[in-house]
Amino acid sequence: MTYAIIRTGGKQYRAEAGKTIRIPRLAGDAGSKVTFDDVILGSDGSKRHVGTPALKGAHVTGEIVKQGLGEKIVVFKQKRRKNYAKKQGHRQAFTEIRIKDIAFGKKSGGEK
């Protein structure tokens, strides 16, 4: 099973070819291609590649499936006995990406 751990939007995600991942919003329309070069770990089924901190020459390509907003998060503040109540809502923007290909470059010094 080929997979890679990519870093985008300050978080890490496991990417497998053919699977869909949901990440913080990226610029682009549905159908456009995206490439992630910050691959920190990868496995091609028999061998695991570990970057220090990232794999050189490795990249993950995908296609934007849709842009959207997540579920609403309600933030409610209240101070007892003071007639103070404040309600706010927030919907986090996301991008859904279908992973097309995972490619590992030649070995760097820190790979195992």
Phi, psi and omega in degrees: 000122179268128177211165178215150173256118181249157179241124177205143179064026179079008180229168179245140183227145175270124182244128175235144181300131179090345181270164179246135176237152179246119184235167175302154189306133172245151177290142179135157180260167177299134180099345180279155184270146175227150179230133177250118181262348182270074180262120184260342178204147178207155177221133178255022178103311181253337185227141179254133179250125181242128180269160177229082359271344181230157178282131179280132178081355180272144176207155178239128178249148181206179181230135179288123179272311178200157173251145180193186177241139180283188178296151180285134175253127182260128176248120182236122177247142180209141172245121185295144177062011182243006181055041180236121175213134183225128181239127178231154177233158182209136175236119183281132178283141180221164173233131177259127186235134173263124182282126181263313188211145175236123181233134177254133178280192177291162186294141170259172185300328186268005184280150179246000000 
